[in-house]
Amino acid sequence: MVTFLPSRPGPLADVPAFTRAIGGAESNVACTLAAAGHRARWVSRVGTDGFGDHLLDTVAAYGVDTGAVRRDPHRPTGVYFRTDADRATDAHEVVYYRAGSAASAMSPATVPYATVADARILHLTGITAALSADCRALLHELTAPRPGRPLVSFDVNHRPALWRDGTAPEVLRELADRADLVLVGTDEAERLWGTADPAALRALLPGPAALVVKDGARTALVLERTAGPEAPTGPDVLTVVPAPRVEVVSAVGAGDGFAAGFLSGTLRGLDARARLRHGHLMAAAALTAPGDLAAPPRRARADRLAALGTDAWGRLHLGPGWTSAGTEADEEVRTR
């Protein structure tokens, strides 16, 4: 979607002007992964309007392959307006204009499986499932078990404003359980399924090989099933990593940043602790920038921070501009 960012804090009724940007969970993840040095393809539909032109040009400028994006001459590109408050607070407002949008017309017929079959990771979110019955059918098709399927990553991304029919808890549970990797926040898990307890969530979602549970600014953990020739579905191994302290500019986009960092670590074959730490660092990049998207730290620097000892990691304090400082010295990042 095209996103309109407020020119100042406060309720939408009091915001006099907005700045145009791009938004959307999947495109955010694709752009961040491309900026971090990975090959990424974004699959979607946009209108033949100027907003569609802007989206395609901007996403492609990040280095993302947009060749699979289709233009719909009959439906507009989706847009939304938001306040700058955290989604977890009552002060947050968002207004979507995406009913009948080009993206809402995605379906198994308009997005053939061959479009994504050659990927190493296929990243999906629950937002797409909320757009229409056809979009829901598409996600059902893409998460179906099949030989040679890419690793399917599913970010629950529950947006209450998009679910009016009361089906979100069951639909999102079913889709998540068909994935290989699931990311969910404790706030949305509580809202959807009445629990944020990792063991209870694991019992609810036994299918994925890895379940990542994010607890806002506090911590993130992964329950990951051990695998091997003698025990392909062994017991879970629990890894917990606290989040670093961050001076928040805007809370929007942090979840997508975390997903991109965790997926980057997955593509690189990093261990669970490193994947969680890279998730935290990418989230911190988004938190310290005003829009949905932020430039990630350079890989060498992110690797060095992710490799810090437990005490040094616990002292990290990341503020605006930390990803683009002029030198690579660790002292750029305050550790008070």
C-alpha positions as CSV (number, residue, x, y, z in Angstrom):
1,M,0.0,0.0,0.0
2,V,0.8,3.6,-0.1
3,T,1.1,4.9,3.4
4,F,0.4,8.4,4.6
5,L,2.5,9.3,7.7
6,P,1.3,12.1,10.0
7,S,3.1,15.4,10.1
8,R,2.7,15.6,13.9
9,P,1.5,13.4,16.8
10,G,-2.2,13.3,17.8
11,P,-5.5,11.9,16.6
12,L,-6.1,11.8,12.9
13,A,-8.7,14.5,13.1
14,D,-6.1,16.9,14.3
15,V,-3.3,16.1,11.8
16,P,-3.1,18.8,9.2
17,A,-0.9,17.1,6.6
18,F,0.7,13.7,5.8
19,T,3.8,12.5,4.0
20,R,3.6,9.8,1.4
21,A,5.6,6.6,1.9
22,I,5.2,2.9,1.2
23,G,3.9,0.3,3.6
24,G,2.7,-3.3,3.8
25,A,4.2,-6.1,5.9
26,E,5.4,-8.3,3.0
27,S,6.9,-5.5,1.0
28,N,8.6,-4.1,4.1
29,V,10.2,-7.5,4.7
30,A,11.3,-7.8,1.1
31,C,12.8,-4.3,1.0
32,T,14.7,-4.8,4.3
33,L,16.1,-8.2,3.2
34,A,17.2,-6.7,-0.1
35,A,18.9,-3.8,1.7
36,A,20.6,-6.3,3.9
37,G,22.2,-8.0,0.8
38,H,19.7,-10.8,0.1
39,R,17.9,-11.5,-3.2
40,A,14.2,-10.8,-2.6
41,R,11.1,-10.9,-4.8
42,W,7.8,-9.2,-4.0
43,V,4.6,-10.8,-5.4
44,S,1.5,-8.6,-5.3
45,R,-1.0,-6.7,-7.4
46,V,-1.3,-2.9,-7.7
47,G,-3.5,-0.6,-9.7
48,T,-2.5,1.1,-12.9
49,D,-2.7,4.5,-11.1
50,G,0.1,6.8,-9.9
51,F,0.2,5.2,-6.5
52,G,0.9,1.8,-8.2
53,D,3.7,3.5,-10.1
54,H,5.1,4.9,-6.9
55,L,5.0,1.6,-5.1
56,L,6.7,-0.3,-7.9
57,D,9.4,2.3,-8.4
58,T,10.1,2.6,-4.6
59,V,10.2,-1.1,-3.9
60,A,12.4,-1.8,-6.9
61,A,14.8,1.0,-5.7
62,Y,15.5,-1.2,-2.7
63,G,16.8,-3.9,-5.0
64,V,13.7,-6.0,-4.8
65,D,12.6,-8.0,-7.9
66,T,9.1,-6.7,-8.8
67,G,8.7,-8.7,-12.0
68,A,5.9,-10.8,-10.5
69,V,3.8,-7.8,-9.5
70,R,0.7,-7.5,-11.7
71,R,-1.1,-4.3,-12.6
72,D,-4.9,-4.3,-12.3
73,P,-6.7,-1.8,-14.6
74,H,-10.0,-2.2,-12.8
75,R,-9.0,-1.8,-9.1
76,P,-7.0,0.9,-7.3
77,T,-3.9,0.6,-5.3
78,G,-4.6,0.4,-1.6
79,V,-3.7,3.3,0.7
80,Y,-3.9,3.9,4.5
81,F,-3.4,6.7,7.0
82,R,-2.1,6.3,10.5
83,T,-1.1,8.1,13.6
84,D,2.4,7.8,15.0
85,A,1.3,6.1,18.2
86,D,2.2,2.5,19.0
87,R,-0.3,-0.1,17.7
88,A,-0.5,-1.5,21.1
89,T,-1.9,1.7,22.6
90,D,-5.5,3.1,22.5
91,A,-4.1,6.3,21.0
92,H,-3.1,4.5,17.7
93,E,-5.5,5.1,14.8
94,V,-5.3,3.6,11.3
95,V,-7.7,4.0,8.5
96,Y,-7.5,1.6,5.6
97,Y,-8.8,2.3,2.1
98,R,-8.2,-1.2,0.6
99,A,-11.6,-2.8,0.2
100,G,-11.8,-3.6,-3.5
101,S,-8.1,-2.8,-4.0
102,A,-5.9,-4.5,-6.6
103,A,-4.2,-6.6,-3.8
104,S,-7.6,-7.8,-2.5
105,A,-8.1,-9.5,-5.9
106,M,-5.2,-11.9,-5.5
107,S,-6.2,-15.5,-5.7
108,P,-4.8,-18.9,-6.7
109,A,-5.7,-18.0,-10.3
110,T,-3.9,-14.7,-10.3
111,V,-0.8,-15.8,-8.4
112,P,0.3,-19.2,-9.7
113,Y,2.4,-21.4,-7.4
114,A,5.1,-21.3,-10.0
115,T,5.6,-17.6,-9.1
116,V,7.1,-18.6,-5.7
117,A,8.2,-22.2,-6.2
118,D,11.9,-21.4,-6.7
119,A,12.3,-19.4,-3.5
120,R,14.3,-20.6,-0.5
121,I,11.8,-18.9,1.9
122,L,8.2,-17.9,1.1
123,H,7.1,-15.2,3.6
124,L,3.4,-14.7,4.1
125,T,1.3,-12.7,6.7
126,G,-2.1,-12.9,8.1
127,I,-2.9,-9.4,6.7
128,T,-3.3,-10.9,3.2
129,A,-5.7,-13.5,4.5
130,A,-8.0,-10.6,5.8
131,L,-8.3,-8.9,2.5
132,S,-10.8,-11.2,0.8
133,A,-12.0,-14.7,0.4
134,D,-9.8,-15.1,-2.7
135,C,-6.8,-13.9,-0.8
136,R,-7.6,-16.4,2.0
137,A,-7.8,-19.1,-0.6
138,L,-4.4,-18.1,-2.0
139,L,-2.7,-18.4,1.3
140,H,-4.4,-21.8,1.8
141,E,-3.0,-22.9,-1.5
142,L,0.5,-21.5,-0.8
143,T,0.7,-23.2,2.6
144,A,-0.4,-26.6,1.3
145,P,2.1,-29.4,1.9
146,R,3.8,-30.4,-1.3
147,P,7.2,-31.9,-2.3
148,G,10.0,-29.3,-2.6
149,R,8.0,-26.5,-1.0
150,P,10.0,-23.5,0.1
151,L,10.4,-23.0,3.8
152,V,7.1,-21.2,4.5
153,S,7.4,-18.3,7.0
154,F,4.1,-16.9,8.4
155,D,3.8,-13.7,10.5
156,V,0.5,-13.7,12.2
157,N,0.2,-9.9,12.0
158,H,-3.4,-9.7,13.3
159,R,-5.0,-6.4,12.4
160,P,-8.4,-6.2,14.1
161,A,-9.6,-3.4,11.8
162,L,-9.4,-5.9,8.9
163,W,-11.4,-8.7,10.5
164,R,-15.1,-8.0,11.0
165,D,-16.5,-11.5,10.7
166,G,-15.0,-13.1,13.9
167,T,-13.1,-15.7,11.9
168,A,-9.6,-14.4,12.7
169,P,-8.7,-16.8,15.5
170,E,-9.4,-20.0,13.6
171,V,-8.3,-18.8,10.2
172,L,-4.9,-17.5,11.5
173,R,-4.4,-20.5,13.6
174,E,-4.9,-22.9,10.7
175,L,-2.6,-20.9,8.4
176,A,0.1,-20.7,11.0
177,D,-0.1,-24.4,11.8
178,R,0.6,-25.1,8.1
179,A,3.8,-23.1,8.0
180,D,7.4,-24.1,8.8
181,L,8.2,-20.9,10.8
182,V,5.7,-18.8,12.6
183,L,6.2,-15.3,14.2
184,V,3.6,-14.0,16.6
185,G,3.6,-11.2,19.2
186,T,2.3,-11.8,22.7
187,D,-0.2,-9.0,22.4
188,E,-1.8,-10.4,19.3
189,A,-1.7,-14.0,20.6
190,E,-3.5,-13.0,23.8
191,R,-6.1,-11.1,21.6
192,L,-6.6,-14.0,19.2
193,W,-6.3,-17.1,21.4
194,G,-6.5,-15.9,24.9
195,T,-2.9,-16.8,25.9
196,A,0.6,-15.5,25.4
197,D,2.2,-18.4,27.2
198,P,4.8,-20.0,24.9
199,A,4.0,-23.6,25.9
200,A,0.3,-23.0,25.4
201,L,0.9,-21.4,22.0
202,R,3.1,-24.4,21.0
203,A,0.3,-26.7,22.0
204,L,-2.0,-24.7,19.8
205,L,0.5,-24.6,16.9
206,P,2.3,-28.0,16.8
207,G,2.9,-28.0,13.1
208,P,5.7,-25.4,12.6
209,A,9.3,-26.5,13.1
210,A,10.0,-23.1,14.7
211,L,7.7,-20.8,16.7
212,V,9.0,-17.3,17.5
213,V,7.1,-15.4,20.2
214,K,7.9,-11.7,20.5
215,D,7.2,-9.8,23.8
216,G,7.5,-6.2,22.6
217,A,10.4,-4.3,24.0
218,R,11.2,-7.0,26.5
219,T,12.3,-10.3,24.8
220,A,11.8,-12.7,22.0
221,L,12.1,-16.5,22.1
222,V,12.1,-19.4,19.6
223,L,10.8,-22.9,20.3
224,E,12.6,-24.9,17.7
225,R,12.1,-28.6,17.1
226,T,15.3,-30.6,16.9
227,A,15.7,-32.6,13.8
228,G,17.9,-35.4,12.5
229,P,17.7,-38.8,10.7
230,E,16.7,-40.6,13.9
231,A,14.4,-37.9,15.3
232,P,13.0,-35.7,12.5
233,T,10.4,-34.2,14.9
234,G,12.1,-34.3,18.2
235,P,11.4,-32.1,21.3
236,D,11.6,-28.3,21.2
237,V,14.8,-26.4,22.1
238,L,14.0,-23.0,23.8
239,T,16.2,-20.0,23.1
240,V,15.4,-16.6,24.7
241,V,17.1,-13.3,23.9
242,P,16.2,-10.0,25.6
243,A,15.7,-7.0,23.4
244,P,18.2,-4.1,23.6
245,R,17.1,-0.7,24.9
246,V,15.9,1.5,22.1
247,E,15.0,5.2,21.9
248,V,11.8,4.8,19.9
249,V,11.0,7.3,17.1
250,S,8.1,5.3,15.7
251,A,6.9,1.8,16.7
252,V,5.3,1.0,13.3
253,G,7.4,-1.4,11.2
254,A,9.3,-3.0,14.1
255,G,7.6,-6.4,13.6
256,D,8.5,-6.5,10.0
257,G,12.0,-5.5,10.8
258,F,12.3,-8.3,13.3
259,A,10.9,-10.8,10.7
260,A,13.5,-9.6,8.2
261,G,16.3,-9.9,10.6
262,F,15.3,-13.4,11.7
263,L,14.8,-14.5,8.1
264,S,18.2,-13.1,7.2
265,G,19.8,-15.2,9.9
266,T,17.8,-18.2,8.7
267,L,19.1,-17.7,5.1
268,R,22.6,-17.5,6.4
269,G,22.3,-20.6,8.6
270,L,22.9,-18.8,11.9
271,D,22.1,-20.3,15.2
272,A,18.9,-19.5,17.2
273,R,20.5,-16.9,19.4
274,A,22.1,-15.1,16.5
275,R,18.8,-15.2,14.5
276,L,16.9,-13.6,17.4
277,R,19.5,-11.0,17.9
278,H,19.5,-10.0,14.3
279,G,15.7,-9.8,14.6
280,H,16.1,-7.4,17.5
281,L,18.6,-5.3,15.6
282,M,16.5,-5.0,12.5
283,A,13.5,-4.1,14.7
284,A,15.6,-1.4,16.4
285,A,16.5,0.0,13.0
286,A,12.8,0.4,12.3
287,L,12.0,1.8,15.8
288,T,14.6,4.5,15.4
289,A,13.3,5.8,12.1
290,P,10.0,7.7,11.4
291,G,8.6,5.5,8.6
292,D,7.7,1.8,8.2
293,L,11.0,1.2,6.6
294,A,14.6,1.9,7.7
295,A,18.0,1.2,6.4
296,P,19.4,-1.9,8.3
297,P,22.8,-1.8,9.9
298,R,25.7,-3.0,7.7
299,R,26.1,-6.8,7.9
300,A,29.5,-6.7,9.5
301,R,28.4,-4.4,12.2
302,A,25.2,-6.3,12.8
303,D,27.2,-9.5,13.1
304,R,29.6,-7.9,15.6
305,L,26.8,-6.7,17.7
306,A,25.0,-10.0,17.5
307,A,28.2,-11.7,18.7
308,L,28.5,-9.6,21.9
309,G,28.7,-11.3,25.2
310,T,25.6,-11.5,27.4
311,D,26.6,-8.6,29.6
312,A,27.6,-6.3,26.7
313,W,24.4,-7.2,24.8
314,G,22.4,-6.3,27.9
315,R,24.0,-2.8,28.0
316,L,23.2,-2.0,24.3
317,H,21.3,1.3,24.0
318,L,20.3,2.1,20.4
319,G,19.2,5.6,19.4
320,P,18.3,7.4,16.1
321,G,21.0,7.3,13.5
322,W,22.7,4.3,15.0
323,T,22.6,2.3,11.7
324,S,24.3,5.0,9.7
325,A,27.1,6.3,11.9
326,G,30.3,7.2,10.1
327,T,32.6,4.5,11.5
328,E,32.4,0.9,12.5
329,A,33.5,1.4,16.1
330,D,31.4,-0.3,18.7
331,E,31.5,2.9,20.7
332,E,29.0,4.4,18.3
333,V,26.4,2.4,20.0
334,R,25.9,3.5,23.6
335,T,26.2,0.7,26.1
336,R,25.5,2.6,29.3
